[in-house]
Amino acid sequence: MKDTGHIDNAHKVLVSLGLPRQQQNERSALCLLALLDLRPDRTWAQAQNPLMGITPIMDWIRDHYEKKYAPNTRETVRRQTMHQFVDAGIALYNPDKPDRPVNSPAAVYQIEPAVPALLRTFDTKRWHRQLTAYLAKRQTLAAQYAHERKQKLIPVQIAPGQKITLSPGEHSDLIRVIIEDFGARFVPGGVLIYAGGTREKWGYFDAVLLSKVGVSVDTHGKMPDVVLYYPERNWLLLIESVTSHGPWTGNGMPSLPAFSPRRPPGWFT
């Protein structure tokens, strides 16, 4: 049976922890309960900190609080709740394997270890004292976790004096090689238009340049991992980065995005 008391209290906790107003909502409250494995029949003193991916979080919410989220809301949960939890330092991203690729289906979150200890005192005489002590050091913890995440990012030289960073993982390492080595050797004078491997799908995207060569992109479609523009021949190179162990065939190749040229720009894949 749905327990609105836990949901209301989780909302109060998010407010107390200083989460932005956009995350002070039922969705974020339910995600917090999931990360604490705080079911309706459990008390705050029983808060836990399991590892959970986005889909398991949504399944947990459905099973224990009767709130069903459609599969296409995964990105909303990830980008409008979990990102902010991580940035605020109350949740960790892939603490079991920090170098896991950003697009890995095995990606998981876990409540930061100090948070369950704090929340086990919720609605007790110790709550306000413990909350004050936690908030006094949380900014330092959040900065520390942000620094650790930044240290794991992969720097990529895209032009003299200009760099971008990619999320950690073999996939991003290969994207870096494509841009820095393949691009320099086979696309001399080429310009990077798009690179995947970042936290955001459109992490690096020169929409202005793509428009200038007469191509529009459906932002709801899939993108290749790298898009390079070769001015000398007026070519667009659409490149997929695939890391694999063992035999590889074309059967599992991902589909390319819905590029819509307004005029024939002379591009190839």
N, C-alpha and C positions, 0 to 999 in steps of 0.2 A: 504493500500500500504506500502511496506517495506520502512522504513526511515533509510537509511544508515548513515545519519548525526548523529542521536542519538546514533547509534551503535559505530560510530567512536569516538564520544565524550565520551561515556561510557568507551571505551578502554583507552582514554587519562586520564580519572578520575582514573582508576585502576592503571595506571602507576604513577600518581601523589600521590596516596595513598600508594605507595610502595609495591603493591602486587607482589609476585614472578613472574618471567618471564613465568612460566608454566600456570599462571592464567591471563596473559595478552593476551587474545584471544577473539574471537567472542562469544564463549559459555559463558564465564564469564561475558562479557559485556552485553549480553542479560539477564543473570540471575540478574545482577545488575539492569537493567531497569525494570525487573519484580518485584523485591523487592521494587522498588520505584514507581511501577505502572505508569511508565513514557511511555505512549503510543505515537505513532507518532504525534498525533494532540495536544499533551500537551507540555508545556515548562518546563525547569528545575525548574522554580520557583514553579511549581505545584507538585513537588516530594512528595510522600506519603510514608507510612511504614506499609502496610497490613501484616497480618500473612499469610504465604503461605507454603504449602508442596511442595515436589519435583514434583509430577505429575501436580499440579496446575501451578507451575512455567513453566513446559514444555508446558502445554496447552496454557498458556498466551502468551508465545513466538510464538507458532504456530498461534494463533489467531491474534496477533497484528503485528508480524514481519515476518510472512510467512516462518518461519524456523521450519521444522518438525524434531523432534528427535524421533527415534524409542523407544518403551517402554523399550527395553533392555539396553538403555543408561542411565537409571535412576541412576545406581550406579556410572557411570562416572560423571554425574552432581553432585551427592552427595559427592563423594570422591575426585574429582578433581577440584571442584569449591566451593561448600558450606562449606566443612570442612575448607578450607583455609580462606574463608570469616569469619568464626567463630573464627578461631585461630588468625586472624589479628584484631579481635575486631570490625569489621565493620558490622557483623551480629550476632544475638542472636539465640540460639537453644532452642526451646520450652519455650520462655519467659512467655507464659501463664500458663504453667504447667511444671516447671523444673524437676519434678520427673517422667515425662512420660517415659516409657520404650524405650530403644534405637530402638527396632524393631517395635514400634507402628506405625500403618498406619496413625495415627493422628498427627505424628510428623510435626512440622512447624518451619519456620525460619522467622525472622523479622529484618529489617535493624536496626542497633543500633540508638537510638534516636538522637544522635548528628550528624549523617551522613546526614539525609535529610535536616537539618538546614544548614549544610555546602553546600550541593549540590544545594540548591535553589539559591546560589550566583554564581553558575557556569556561566562563560561567562559574568560576570559583573565586575565592577571596584573593587568590594569587594572580589572577589574570592581569589586572591593571599594572601591577608591579613588574610582572614578567614582560608585558607588552612594551612598557617604557624602556626596559633594559634591552629588549630586542631591537626596537626602533633606533636606539642610540648607536648600535653597531651595524645595522642592516645596510646603511649606505656604503660602509666600508666593505662589507661582504659583496654587495652588488658590484662595486667597482672592481673587486678582486676577480669575481667570476667573469666580468666583461673583459678584463685584461687577459685572463686565461683563454677565453674564446678567441680574442684577437690574435694571440700568440700562435694559435693553431691555423689561422687563415693562410692561404697560399697566395703570395704576391705574384702578379703577372705584369710584365712590361708590355704595354700595348703601343707605345710611341715613346720617342726620346723624352725623358723627364715625366712620363705619365704612366701610372700604375693603377691596377684594380686588384681586388683581393677576391679569392674564391674560397668556398667552404672546403674543409679538409676532406681527403679521401683520394683513392686511386683515380676515380673519374675526373676529379678536378685537376689532378696531376697531369693527366693526358690532355685535358683542355689547355693547360698551360703550355705543354709541348707543341700542340697544334698551333697556338697563337704565336709563340716565340720562335720556334724552330721551323715548323712546316711553313708558316706564313712568310718568314724571312727568306726562306730558300725558294719557294715555289710561287709566292705572290709578292714579289718585290714592289715596294711602294704601296702595298695593300693597306686598307683601313678596316679596323674592326668595327662592325656594326652591332653585333650582338654576341654575348657570351653567357652561357648558362653556368650552373655550378655555384650560384650564389643563393643566399637565404630566400631571396625573392625571385619569382620567375622572370621578371623583367629587370634583373639586377643591373645589367649593363646593356643599354639599348640606345643606339643613335637613330632615333626615329626621323630626325630631320634629314640626315644623309640618305636613309632608305627612301624617304619620300622624294628626294631630289633625283634619284635614279629611276623614279616612276613606279615604285612598288608600295602597295599598302598591305597591311597584315591584319588578319583577324586575331584580335587580342585574346579571344576565347579558345583559339586553336593551339596546337602543339608547335613548339619551335625546335629547330635543330640545335645542337649544342653550341655551334659557332657559325656565324655568318661573317664572311670577309668580302670586302668590295675591292676589285682589281681595276683601278681607274684606267690603266694603260689599254685594257681590252674591253672595258665596260662590262665586266663579268661580276656576277654574284656567286660566291662559293658557299654552298650549304653543307656543313660538315657535321657528321654524327661521331661522337666520342664513345667507343665501346671497349670496355675492359672485359676480358673473358679468359677463362681457364678451360682448356680442352678444345674440341672441334667447334667451329663456328660456321653457320650457314646463313643464307639470306632469309630464311623462313621467319626469323624473329625480328627482322629489321623494323624499327619504328617508322611510323608514317611521318611525312614531312608536313610543314604547316601550310595553311591556306594562303599562300602568297597570291596577290591579285595585281599583276602588272597593268598599269593604265596605258602603257605603250611598250612595245617589245624592246627591253633593255639589252638583249644579247647576253642572257645569263645561262649558266649550266650548273648541273649538280655533279 
